[in-house]
Amino acid sequence: MTTTEADDPIPTSTRQMPPIEPRGNLATFLRSPGVKFIMIGIISVALLVPLLLVWGLTEERAQRAADVSRRIAHGWGGDQAINGPYLAVPFEVERSRVMDSRTIVERVTEWVLVMPETLDVTADLTAEERKLSIYTLPVYNGALMLKGRFAGNILQDLAQLDGTPQLDRAFLVLNINDITGIRSDAGVKIDNGVVRPFDPGMRQISAMASTGTDGYASPQTSAGVHRIIERPLVENGFSFEIALSLNGSRSFAVAPAGQTTSFSARANWPHPGFEGLFLPEEKTVTASDFSARWTIPYLARGIDRVATGPTLPLSGSMMSINLVEPVQFYQVVSRTLKYSIGFISLVFLAVFVVELKGGRMVHWIQYVLTGLALIVFYVLLLALAEHTGFTIAYAVASLATTLLIAAYLGSATGSRRNGLSLGAVLLSAYGIMYLVLREDEYALLAGALISFVTIAATMYATRRVEWSAPVPQAVPAR
């Protein structure tokens, strides 16, 4: 049986018309530049999660490098600091205290530390790099010479203090931060006489806590050496000369223990860092070594020539030399990660502008993949820097990431020109970031200027954009 057109309730003309796409549906809404811009912002914030994981990986590797450095230092010698020599004189003093409403008078022993009138320290450091696995640590052997004189007015200074000095029990004391680094039979030559060997330890004398180059405070210690001094020498004064060979790593420091202290140092290391309360008056740094000299007068130290108590003074007033490693890449990689969110936002803005100008949509998944490629850059940088150094690693990682992203987005937008433009933007951004990392003092200023130029360029490029209109899609060629 044949159905006629009159019997069909739906006319043929109506049945052949294509369905009309309703305006304002979800797909059209998601293609609007305003929504796309918000989605890019959400993706940028979401990428903070893998960035934090990379940051944690960097800190973990830095901690492992620090642990290996401590293992190397443990076998060779750690951060070294010399404080002294001092003349330690015990005093018998009567002290009273109240107990159960009664006053009890006790006779106790207290200590007085007399500083030399002059102290001249010379240090000749022979430095090298020790390696364990992929990690290195600068170490040195120091040929040290300490010369000076204790004045003949020691008794006059002691007479101003309460109590009775026990001159027969006086001894010379020298604090050495890591005594395991001593590599010679250390002794003292008094008044140009024979060498008198030191004994280990500082008896009842201790050194104040100090902070090393690793940022950790060492506990109060009695590490050092001492030598009994005869009564006539204490009464009349004496000159001294101390020579020793000392192993250490990373840093070497000297306290201005003399009323007038001079300190000169040289080392075959081209990357010195001078720190501490006193900086050198003269320094010469070449491509292979350095030399420096300090002179600290009596008044500049800020303390008297006689100190009371069993604790050595001046532990916080060191003249310090750090054997700086040429590349502290863990710190630099961490600093690079601080700019990561801004860097990712810059690349996303460049892709967004290309998308608006080119008329070809970039899917949000492609934004995510681009962001992940930018994050892999930091992992690649960290891994390569441990083997090649920071500069080579940065060049290789940035070039590889640029080529990857430029080729991918050039293909995604269907334009080789867009890929080349994005590649140029990436290379310029990586180059500027490298310059910012090299100049610590201008990092904030450079970052602020780059941010301003970026947002200004984006505002200029999108000034005529209809944010609520859908992004036009290019019609593929037949």
C-alpha positions as CSV (number, residue, x, y, z in Angstrom):
1,M,0.0,0.0,0.0
2,T,1.5,3.4,-1.0
3,T,1.2,6.4,1.3
4,T,0.5,9.6,-0.5
5,E,1.9,13.0,0.4
6,A,-1.5,14.1,1.6
7,D,-1.7,11.2,4.0
8,D,1.8,12.1,5.5
9,P,1.3,14.3,8.5
10,I,4.8,15.8,8.2
11,P,5.4,17.7,4.9
12,T,8.4,16.7,2.8
13,S,9.8,20.2,2.9
14,T,9.7,20.2,6.6
15,R,11.2,16.7,6.9
16,Q,14.2,17.7,4.7
17,M,15.2,20.9,6.6
18,P,18.4,20.5,8.8
19,P,17.9,21.1,12.5
20,I,18.5,24.6,13.6
21,E,21.3,24.9,16.2
22,P,20.0,26.9,19.1
23,R,21.8,30.0,20.0
24,G,23.7,30.4,23.2
25,N,24.3,26.6,23.8
26,L,27.1,25.3,25.9
27,A,29.6,24.8,23.1
28,T,29.2,28.4,21.9
29,F,29.5,29.6,25.4
30,L,32.7,27.7,26.0
31,R,34.2,29.1,22.7
32,S,33.9,32.7,23.9
33,P,37.2,34.4,24.6
34,G,36.2,35.4,28.1
35,V,35.4,31.9,29.2
36,K,38.6,30.6,27.5
37,F,40.6,33.2,29.4
38,I,39.1,32.1,32.7
39,M,39.8,28.4,31.8
40,I,43.5,29.3,31.1
41,G,43.7,30.9,34.5
42,I,42.2,27.8,36.2
43,I,44.7,25.6,34.3
44,S,47.6,27.8,35.4
45,V,46.6,27.5,39.1
46,A,46.1,23.8,38.8
47,L,49.6,23.4,37.4
48,L,50.9,24.6,40.8
49,V,50.4,21.1,42.1
50,P,53.0,19.5,39.9
51,L,55.2,22.5,40.4
52,L,55.2,22.0,44.1
53,L,56.1,18.3,43.5
54,V,59.1,19.5,41.4
55,W,60.0,21.9,44.2
56,G,60.0,19.1,46.7
57,L,62.2,17.0,44.4
58,T,64.7,19.9,44.2
59,E,64.8,20.2,48.0
60,E,65.2,16.5,48.4
61,R,68.2,16.4,46.0
62,A,69.7,19.4,47.7
63,Q,69.3,17.7,51.1
64,R,71.0,14.6,49.7
65,A,73.9,16.7,48.4
66,A,74.2,18.3,51.8
67,D,74.3,14.8,53.4
68,V,77.0,13.7,51.0
69,S,79.0,16.9,51.7
70,R,78.8,16.1,55.4
71,R,80.1,12.6,54.8
72,I,83.1,14.0,52.8
73,A,83.7,16.6,55.6
74,H,83.5,13.9,58.3
75,G,86.4,12.0,56.7
76,W,88.5,15.1,55.9
77,G,87.6,18.0,58.2
78,G,84.6,20.3,58.6
79,D,84.2,24.1,58.7
80,Q,87.2,25.3,60.6
81,A,87.4,28.3,63.0
82,I,90.3,29.3,65.1
83,N,89.7,31.3,68.3
84,G,92.7,32.1,70.5
85,P,95.1,31.6,71.9
86,Y,94.0,32.9,75.4
87,L,95.7,32.7,78.8
88,A,93.2,31.0,81.1
89,V,93.8,31.9,84.8
90,P,91.7,30.3,87.6
91,F,90.6,32.5,90.5
92,E,89.6,31.5,94.0
93,V,86.6,33.6,94.9
94,E,84.3,33.7,97.9
95,R,80.6,33.6,97.0
96,S,77.7,33.8,99.3
97,R,74.2,32.3,98.9
98,V,71.1,32.0,101.1
99,M,69.8,28.6,102.1
100,D,67.1,28.0,104.7
101,S,67.4,31.6,105.9
102,R,71.1,31.1,106.4
103,T,73.9,32.8,104.5
104,I,76.5,30.3,103.3
105,V,79.9,31.5,102.1
106,E,81.6,29.2,99.6
107,R,85.0,29.2,98.0
108,V,84.6,28.6,94.3
109,T,86.9,28.6,91.3
110,E,86.1,31.0,88.5
111,W,88.0,31.7,85.3
112,V,89.6,34.7,83.7
113,L,90.7,34.8,80.0
114,V,93.5,37.1,79.1
115,M,93.9,38.1,75.5
116,P,97.3,38.5,73.8
117,E,98.5,42.1,73.2
118,T,99.2,41.3,69.6
119,L,98.2,38.4,67.3
120,D,99.3,37.8,63.7
121,V,97.7,34.9,61.9
122,T,98.7,33.7,58.4
123,A,96.9,31.0,56.5
124,D,98.1,29.3,53.3
125,L,95.2,27.2,52.1
126,T,95.7,24.5,49.5
127,A,92.2,23.8,48.1
128,E,90.8,21.0,45.9
129,E,87.5,19.4,45.2
130,R,86.6,16.0,46.7
131,K,84.0,14.0,44.9
132,L,81.7,11.3,46.1
133,S,79.2,9.9,43.6
134,I,78.0,12.9,41.5
135,Y,78.6,15.4,44.4
136,T,81.6,17.5,45.1
137,L,82.8,19.5,48.1
138,P,85.7,22.1,48.2
139,V,88.2,21.0,50.9
140,Y,91.6,22.4,51.9
141,N,94.7,21.9,53.9
142,G,95.8,25.0,55.7
143,A,99.4,25.7,56.8
144,L,98.7,28.1,59.8
145,M,101.0,30.3,61.7
146,L,99.9,32.2,64.8
147,K,102.4,34.7,66.3
148,G,101.9,37.2,69.1
149,R,102.8,38.3,72.6
150,F,101.2,38.5,76.0
151,A,102.0,41.8,77.6
152,G,103.9,42.1,80.9
153,N,101.0,43.9,82.7
154,I,98.9,40.8,83.2
155,L,99.2,41.0,87.0
156,Q,98.0,44.6,86.9
157,D,94.9,43.5,84.9
158,L,94.2,40.6,87.2
159,A,94.6,42.7,90.4
160,Q,91.4,44.6,89.4
161,L,89.3,41.5,89.7
162,D,87.9,40.0,92.9
163,G,89.5,36.9,94.3
164,T,93.0,35.3,94.3
165,P,94.6,34.3,91.0
166,Q,96.1,30.8,90.9
167,L,99.0,31.6,88.6
168,D,100.5,28.1,89.0
169,R,97.4,26.6,87.3
170,A,97.3,29.0,84.3
171,F,97.4,27.5,80.8
172,L,97.3,28.6,77.2
173,V,94.1,27.6,75.4
174,L,93.3,27.5,71.6
175,N,89.9,26.6,70.3
176,I,89.7,24.7,67.0
177,N,86.2,24.0,65.6
178,D,86.9,20.5,64.2
179,I,89.9,19.1,66.0
180,T,89.9,15.9,63.9
181,G,91.3,18.1,61.0
182,I,94.7,18.6,62.8
183,R,97.4,17.0,60.6
184,S,100.6,17.8,62.5
185,D,102.0,17.6,66.0
186,A,100.8,21.0,67.0
187,G,102.9,22.9,69.6
188,V,103.8,26.3,70.8
189,K,107.2,27.9,70.8
190,I,107.5,30.4,73.7
191,D,110.1,33.2,73.6
192,N,111.8,31.6,70.6
193,G,112.5,28.4,72.7
194,V,111.8,24.8,71.8
195,V,108.4,23.7,70.6
196,R,106.2,22.6,73.5
197,P,103.5,20.2,72.4
198,F,99.9,20.9,73.1
199,D,97.6,18.6,75.0
200,P,94.1,17.8,73.6
201,G,91.0,19.6,75.1
202,M,90.5,22.9,76.8
203,R,89.9,21.6,80.3
204,Q,87.1,23.7,82.0
205,I,87.1,26.2,79.1
206,S,84.4,26.0,76.4
207,A,83.6,27.9,73.2
208,M,80.4,29.7,72.4
209,A,77.9,28.2,69.9
210,S,78.4,29.5,66.4
211,T,76.6,29.2,63.1
212,G,78.3,27.4,60.2
213,T,77.9,27.8,56.5
214,D,75.2,25.2,56.4
215,G,73.0,27.4,58.6
216,Y,73.1,25.1,61.6
217,A,74.4,26.3,65.0
218,S,77.1,24.1,66.5
219,P,76.6,23.3,70.2
220,Q,78.9,24.7,72.9
221,T,82.1,22.7,72.6
222,S,85.4,22.3,74.3
223,A,87.2,21.2,71.1
224,G,90.7,22.6,71.1
225,V,94.1,22.3,72.7
226,H,95.9,23.6,75.8
227,R,99.4,24.0,77.3
228,I,100.4,24.7,80.9
229,I,102.3,28.0,81.3
230,E,104.8,28.5,84.1
231,R,104.2,31.3,86.7
232,P,107.2,33.4,85.7
233,L,106.0,33.6,82.2
234,V,102.5,34.8,83.3
235,E,104.1,37.4,85.6
236,N,106.5,38.8,83.0
237,G,104.7,38.2,79.7
238,F,105.9,36.1,76.8
239,S,105.9,35.8,73.1
240,F,104.5,32.7,71.3
241,E,104.5,31.1,67.9
242,I,102.1,28.3,67.0
243,A,102.4,26.3,63.7
244,L,100.0,23.6,62.7
245,S,98.6,21.9,59.6
246,L,94.8,21.8,59.5
247,N,92.3,20.1,57.2
248,G,88.9,21.7,56.6
249,S,86.1,22.1,54.1
250,R,83.9,24.9,52.8
251,S,85.1,27.7,55.1
252,F,87.9,29.0,57.3
253,A,87.5,31.6,60.0
254,V,89.6,33.4,62.6
255,A,88.5,35.3,65.7
256,P,90.3,38.6,66.5
257,A,91.5,37.3,69.8
258,G,94.4,39.8,70.1
259,Q,94.0,43.3,71.3
260,T,95.4,44.1,67.9
261,T,94.9,41.4,65.3
262,S,96.2,41.0,61.8
263,F,95.1,38.2,59.6
264,S,96.4,37.4,56.1
265,A,95.2,34.4,53.9
266,R,95.8,33.1,50.5
267,A,94.4,30.1,48.6
268,N,94.5,28.5,45.2
269,W,90.7,28.9,44.8
270,P,89.2,31.5,42.5
271,H,85.8,31.8,44.1
272,P,86.2,33.2,47.7
273,G,83.3,34.6,49.7
274,F,84.2,37.0,52.6
275,E,81.8,37.1,55.5
276,G,81.7,37.7,59.2
277,L,81.7,40.8,61.3
278,F,85.0,42.1,59.8
279,L,85.6,42.2,56.0
280,P,89.2,42.3,54.5
281,E,90.9,45.7,54.0
282,E,92.8,44.3,51.0
283,K,91.9,41.5,48.6
284,T,93.1,40.2,45.3
285,V,91.1,37.7,43.3
286,T,92.4,36.2,40.1
287,A,91.2,33.4,37.8
288,S,93.3,30.8,39.8
289,D,93.7,32.1,43.4
290,F,93.0,34.9,45.9
291,S,94.7,36.7,48.8
292,A,93.2,38.9,51.5
293,R,94.3,40.8,54.6
294,W,92.6,42.1,57.7
295,T,93.7,44.4,60.5
296,I,91.4,44.7,63.6
297,P,92.4,47.3,66.2
298,Y,91.7,47.0,69.9
299,L,88.7,49.4,70.0
300,A,87.0,47.8,67.0
301,R,86.4,44.6,68.8
302,G,84.2,46.2,71.4
303,I,85.3,44.1,74.4
304,D,88.0,44.4,77.1
305,R,91.3,42.6,77.0
306,V,90.3,40.5,80.0
307,A,87.1,38.4,80.0
308,T,85.6,36.7,82.9
309,G,83.9,33.3,82.7
310,P,84.8,29.9,81.3
311,T,83.5,30.7,77.8
312,L,85.7,32.0,75.0
313,P,84.5,35.4,73.7
314,L,84.5,36.6,70.1
315,S,82.9,33.4,68.6
316,G,80.4,35.7,66.8
317,S,83.0,38.2,65.6
318,M,84.9,36.0,63.0
319,M,86.8,36.9,59.9
320,S,85.4,34.3,57.6
321,I,86.5,32.9,54.2
322,N,84.1,30.7,52.3
323,L,85.3,28.5,49.4
324,V,82.3,29.2,47.3
325,E,81.4,26.4,44.8
326,P,81.2,27.9,41.3
327,V,77.6,26.6,40.8
328,Q,75.1,26.2,43.6
329,F,72.6,24.9,41.1
330,Y,70.1,23.6,43.7
331,Q,69.6,27.1,45.0
332,V,69.4,28.5,41.4
333,V,66.8,25.8,40.4
334,S,64.7,26.7,43.4
335,R,64.9,30.4,42.5
336,T,63.9,29.5,38.9
337,L,60.8,27.7,40.3
338,K,59.8,30.9,42.0
339,Y,59.2,32.5,38.6
340,S,57.5,29.4,37.2
341,I,53.8,30.4,37.5
342,G,54.6,33.8,35.9
343,F,56.5,32.0,33.1
344,I,53.7,29.6,32.4
345,S,51.2,32.4,32.4
346,L,53.3,34.3,29.9
347,V,53.4,31.4,27.5
348,F,49.7,30.8,27.9
349,L,49.0,34.4,27.2
350,A,51.1,34.2,24.0
351,V,49.2,31.1,22.9
352,F,45.9,32.8,23.7
353,V,46.8,35.8,21.6
354,V,47.9,33.6,18.7
355,E,44.6,31.7,19.0
356,L,42.6,35.0,18.8
357,K,44.6,36.3,15.9
358,G,44.8,33.1,13.9
359,G,41.2,32.0,14.2
360,R,42.1,28.4,15.1
361,M,41.0,27.2,18.5
362,V,43.5,25.5,20.8
363,H,41.8,23.0,23.0
364,W,42.2,23.3,26.8
365,I,43.8,19.8,26.8
366,Q,46.5,21.3,24.5
367,Y,47.0,24.1,27.1
368,V,47.4,21.4,29.8
369,L,50.0,19.5,27.7
370,T,51.9,22.8,27.0
371,G,51.9,23.5,30.8
372,L,53.2,20.0,31.6
373,A,56.0,20.5,29.0
374,L,57.0,23.7,30.8
375,I,57.1,21.8,34.1
376,V,59.2,19.0,32.6
377,F,61.7,21.7,31.8
378,Y,62.5,22.1,35.5
379,V,62.9,18.4,36.0
380,L,65.2,18.2,33.0
381,L,67.2,21.2,34.3
382,L,67.6,19.6,37.7
383,A,68.7,16.2,36.3
384,L,71.2,17.7,33.8
385,A,72.6,20.2,36.2
386,E,73.8,17.5,38.5
387,H,76.0,16.2,35.7
388,T,76.9,19.1,33.5
389,G,76.6,22.2,35.6
390,F,73.8,24.8,35.6
391,T,74.7,26.8,32.5
392,I,74.9,23.9,30.0
393,A,71.8,22.2,31.6
394,Y,69.8,25.4,31.3
395,A,70.8,25.8,27.6
396,V,69.9,22.2,26.7
397,A,66.6,22.1,28.7
398,S,65.4,25.5,27.5
399,L,66.2,24.7,23.8
400,A,64.6,21.2,24.0
401,T,61.4,22.6,25.6
402,T,61.2,25.5,23.1
403,L,61.5,23.2,20.1
404,L,58.9,20.8,21.6
405,I,56.3,23.4,22.4
406,A,56.8,25.4,19.2
407,A,56.4,22.4,17.0
408,Y,53.4,21.2,18.9
409,L,51.5,24.5,19.0
410,G,52.5,25.2,15.4
411,S,50.8,22.0,14.4
412,A,47.8,22.6,16.7
413,T,47.1,26.1,15.2
414,G,47.9,24.9,11.6
415,S,50.5,27.6,11.1
416,R,54.2,27.2,10.9
417,R,54.5,31.0,11.4
418,N,52.6,30.7,14.7
419,G,55.0,28.0,15.9
420,L,58.0,30.1,15.0
421,S,56.5,33.1,16.8
422,L,55.8,31.1,19.9
423,G,59.4,29.6,19.7
424,A,60.8,33.2,19.6
425,V,58.7,34.2,22.6
426,L,59.9,31.1,24.6
427,L,63.6,31.6,23.7
428,S,63.4,35.3,24.7
429,A,61.6,34.4,27.9
430,Y,64.2,31.8,28.8
431,G,67.0,34.2,28.0
432,I,65.6,36.9,30.1
433,M,65.0,34.5,33.0
434,Y,68.6,33.4,32.8
435,L,69.8,37.0,33.1
436,V,67.5,37.6,36.0
437,L,68.9,34.5,37.8
438,R,72.4,35.8,37.3
439,E,71.7,39.2,38.8
440,D,70.2,38.6,42.3
441,E,70.2,42.3,43.1
442,Y,68.0,43.2,40.1
443,A,65.8,40.1,40.1
444,L,62.7,41.9,41.6
445,L,63.0,44.9,39.4
446,A,63.5,42.8,36.2
447,G,60.5,40.6,37.2
448,A,58.3,43.6,37.8
449,L,59.2,45.1,34.4
450,I,58.7,41.8,32.6
451,S,55.3,41.4,34.2
452,F,54.3,44.9,33.3
453,V,55.4,44.6,29.7
454,T,53.7,41.2,29.4
455,I,50.3,42.4,30.6
456,A,50.6,45.6,28.6
457,A,51.3,43.6,25.4
458,T,48.3,41.3,26.1
459,M,46.0,44.2,26.8
460,Y,47.1,45.9,23.5
461,A,46.7,42.7,21.5
462,T,43.2,42.0,22.9
463,R,41.9,45.6,23.0
464,R,39.3,45.0,20.2
465,V,38.3,41.5,21.2
466,E,34.6,40.7,21.7
467,W,35.0,38.6,24.8
468,S,31.5,37.2,24.7
469,A,31.6,36.2,21.0
470,P,32.7,32.7,20.1
471,V,36.2,32.2,18.7
472,P,35.9,31.6,14.9
473,Q,37.1,28.3,13.7
474,A,39.1,28.0,10.5
475,V,37.4,25.9,7.8
476,P,39.8,23.2,6.7
477,A,40.8,23.3,3.0
478,R,39.1,20.8,0.7
